[in-house]
Amino acid sequence: MARKSRASVPPAAQPPAVHQPQPPLPPRSPPPRRSGLARAAAAAIAVASATGVGAGLWSDQGTPPPAARILPDASITPGATDPSVTDAVALCGHDWKQGPGGQPPVKGGGDTYSQAARHTPSGLKNQVFVDYGLTNPNDGGKRWEIDHLIPLALGGRDVEKNLWPQSRDTTFEMNAWRKDKLESRLYNILCNHKAQDPPLTVQEAQTALRDDWTQAYQKYCSAGSSCDESETD
């Protein structure tokens, strides 16, 4: 006898899947703030990977405000020298006087070259601040000094392309105070030369300051106290 086939029974309908919401992630804690020492250490690592102190800080910091710059902007401040100052004898003598109409010093007086050249007008200083995009910079000299890239004592010119607002407070203390000591050291090597001093020409001193004064500091002030000598004339 033939067996009756069972009627196919459709499978029971499954309830639609319900998406269970995931619990929210706990908020991430902000990274701890680094101390000043830690920030300095991080900066030191960046500088150590660069070719030089000044060049490294310049490139690692991108284009910081002028107050953070150790080196001037070469496109604004390439440096300028007086071509008539060719040797230490001419530079160190006390026979200069102020030149006419803002021109370089001329022979025939009783001053050093630096004394005869030092007459930077306030309008020129203000223009240099403008060149570097600094607003309201006149704070009594607490943050900046208008500095000659190649100092007058080494035959630099008192003109706009030899001036820049140098910070008195930059990383690793490579600031205006440190550069002043270097300038004094170079001047004394040229004008008050001692037997233990390295050989140096006026042109070499000017080039060292124009290229990277921080490298010149490492070279000529490596003895530590050798750059604590008296100021230039």
C-alpha positions in Angstrom: 0.0 0.0 0.0 1.3 3.4 -0.9 2.4 5.6 1.9 1.0 9.0 2.1 3.6 11.7 1.7 3.8 14.2 4.5 3.0 17.7 3.6 6.1 19.9 3.8 6.0 22.2 6.7 7.7 25.6 6.2 10.3 26.4 8.7 9.3 28.5 11.5 9.9 32.2 10.7 13.0 33.6 12.5 12.6 37.0 14.2 14.7 39.7 12.6 18.1 40.2 14.1 18.3 43.0 16.5 21.6 45.0 16.5 22.8 45.3 20.0 24.4 48.8 20.5 28.0 48.6 21.7 28.8 50.3 24.9 30.6 53.6 24.3 34.4 53.5 24.6 35.8 55.2 27.6 37.2 58.6 26.8 40.9 58.7 26.1 43.0 60.5 28.6 45.1 63.3 27.1 48.8 62.6 26.9 50.7 64.0 29.9 52.2 67.4 29.5 55.9 67.3 29.1 58.0 69.2 31.5 60.3 71.9 30.3 63.2 69.5 30.7 61.5 66.9 28.5 60.7 69.5 25.9 64.3 70.6 25.9 65.5 66.9 25.6 63.2 66.4 22.6 64.6 69.5 21.0 68.1 68.3 21.6 67.4 65.1 19.8 66.1 67.0 16.8 69.2 69.2 16.8 71.6 66.3 17.2 70.2 64.9 13.9 70.9 68.1 12.1 74.2 69.2 10.6 74.8 72.1 13.0 73.3 73.8 16.0 71.9 76.8 14.3 71.1 75.1 11.0 69.3 72.3 12.8 67.1 74.5 14.9 66.3 76.7 11.9 65.1 73.7 9.8 63.4 71.8 12.5 61.4 74.7 13.7 60.1 75.5 10.2 59.4 79.2 10.0 58.9 80.3 13.6 58.5 83.9 14.6 61.7 85.8 14.6 62.0 85.6 18.4 62.6 81.9 18.1 65.2 82.2 15.4 68.8 81.6 16.2 70.0 82.5 12.8 68.7 85.5 10.7 66.8 85.1 7.5 69.5 85.2 4.9 67.1 86.6 2.3 66.6 89.7 4.5 69.9 89.9 6.3 72.7 88.6 4.1 75.3 90.6 5.9 77.3 93.6 4.7 80.9 94.7 5.2 83.1 97.6 4.4 85.5 96.6 1.6 88.1 99.2 2.8 88.6 97.1 6.0 91.0 94.4 4.8 93.2 93.6 7.7 93.5 93.8 11.4 95.9 96.8 11.3 93.2 98.9 9.6 90.4 97.5 11.7 92.0 97.9 15.1 93.6 101.3 14.7 92.3 104.4 16.5 92.3 106.6 13.5 88.7 106.5 12.2 85.9 109.1 12.2 82.3 109.0 11.1 81.7 109.0 7.4 79.5 111.6 5.7 75.8 110.9 5.1 75.6 107.4 6.6 78.6 106.2 4.7 81.2 104.0 6.3 83.9 105.5 8.6 86.8 107.2 7.0 90.4 107.6 8.2 91.5 110.8 9.9 89.9 110.7 13.4 90.7 109.3 16.8 88.1 106.5 17.2 88.1 102.8 16.5 86.2 101.6 13.4 83.4 100.5 15.6 83.1 103.8 17.5 83.1 105.7 14.3 80.5 103.5 12.6 78.0 103.2 15.5 75.1 105.6 14.7 72.2 103.3 13.9 69.1 105.6 13.7 65.9 104.5 15.5 64.0 104.6 12.2 66.3 102.0 10.7 65.9 99.8 13.8 62.1 100.0 13.5 62.3 99.1 9.8 64.2 96.0 10.7 61.5 95.0 13.1 59.0 95.5 10.2 61.2 93.4 7.9 60.8 90.5 10.2 57.1 90.9 10.9 57.4 91.9 14.5 54.7 94.2 15.9 55.1 96.3 19.0 58.7 95.1 19.6 59.9 98.0 21.7 59.9 96.4 25.1 63.0 98.0 26.5 65.3 95.4 25.0 64.0 92.6 27.1 63.3 90.2 24.3 65.4 91.4 21.3 68.3 93.5 20.3 68.8 95.0 16.8 72.0 93.2 16.1 74.6 93.6 13.3 75.1 90.1 11.8 78.7 91.1 11.1 79.5 93.4 14.0 80.9 96.9 13.4 84.0 96.0 15.4 84.8 93.5 12.7 84.1 95.8 9.7 80.4 95.2 9.4 78.2 97.9 7.9 75.5 99.8 9.7 72.9 99.2 7.0 69.5 97.4 6.8 70.8 94.2 5.2 73.3 93.7 8.0 70.7 94.1 10.8 68.2 91.7 12.3 66.2 91.4 15.5 68.1 88.8 17.5 66.4 87.1 20.4 67.8 87.4 23.9 66.0 84.1 24.8 66.4 81.2 22.4 66.9 77.5 22.7 70.2 76.3 24.3 71.0 79.9 25.2 72.3 80.5 21.7 71.0 84.1 22.0 72.2 87.7 21.7 74.3 87.4 24.9 76.2 84.4 23.5 76.8 86.0 20.2 78.1 89.2 21.9 80.7 87.1 23.6 81.7 85.5 20.3 82.1 88.9 18.7 84.3 90.0 21.6 86.4 86.9 21.3 87.0 87.3 17.5 87.8 91.0 18.0 90.4 90.2 20.6 92.0 87.5 18.5 92.5 90.1 15.8 93.3 93.2 17.8 94.8 91.8 21.1 96.3 88.6 19.7 97.9 86.2 22.2 100.4 83.4 21.5 97.8 80.7 22.2 95.1 82.3 20.0 94.4 80.6 16.6 95.3 82.4 13.4 92.5 84.5 12.0 91.9 87.1 9.3 89.3 89.8 9.2 87.7 88.0 6.2 87.6 84.7 8.0 85.9 86.3 11.0 83.3 88.0 8.8 82.6 84.8 6.9 82.2 82.7 10.1 79.5 85.1 11.4 77.8 85.4 8.0 77.5 81.7 7.5 76.5 80.4 10.9 77.6 82.2 14.1 76.6 79.2 16.3 79.2 77.1 14.5 81.8 79.8 14.9 80.9 79.9 18.6 81.6 76.2 18.9 85.0 76.6 17.1 86.3 79.7 18.8 84.7 79.4 22.3 85.3 75.7 22.8 87.6 76.5 25.7 84.6 77.8 27.8 86.0 80.8 29.5 87.8 82.0 26.4 84.6 83.8 25.3 84.2 85.7 28.6 86.8 88.3 27.8 86.2 92.0 27.8 83.8 93.7 25.3 85.0 95.1 22.1 85.9 98.8 21.8 
